[in-house]
Amino acid sequence: MTNRRNELEKEIEILQDKIDNPPAATPKEIREIWIKEFDSLSFELNNLYDDDEND
């Protein structure tokens, strides 16, 4: 796996945990930002080109 893929997977994992288990006083706006960031990272990961997988 590429280094960027590993970074994205870790960031997505962290964000997913934040989204699923937000601190009690987390404002709705912050949760919406997390979801948008999650979507963006997921999109990037899904469209990542791996030389190893595409040879």
N, C-alpha and C positions, 0 to 999 in steps of 0.2 A: 504494500500500500504506500501511497505517496504521503509525504509529510503533511501536505495541505489537507488531504483526506482525513488523516488522523486528527488534525486540529479542528476541522469542521465537525467530525463526529463527537469530539469531546465538548465543543461549544454547544452543539445541539443537545447533548445529554444534560448538560448543566441547565440550559434554558428550559428543557422539558420538565426537569425537576422543579424549577422555579414556577413554571406555569401550573403544574399539577399540585404543588404544595406551597403556595405563596404565604409569606408572613401575614398574620391576621390583619394588619393595618395597611396592606398594600393598596394604593389607590387604583381605581379602574384604569386610569390612563397609563399607568406603569405596566399593568398586565397587558394592555393593548400593544404597547411598545414591544414587550417581550414576544408576543405572538407574531408581530410583524417581523421582528428580527429572526425568530424561529423559521418563519416561512421563507425569508430571504436566504438563510443559511441552508435550509433544506433544498431550496431550488439550486443553489450553487453546488451542493454536494451531488445532487441528482444529475447535474450537467457537467460534472467534473470529468475531464478526459484523462484516463489512465493509460499510459503507454503499455503497461504490462497486460492489461485486459484487451487492448485493441490491436495487438500485433498479429 
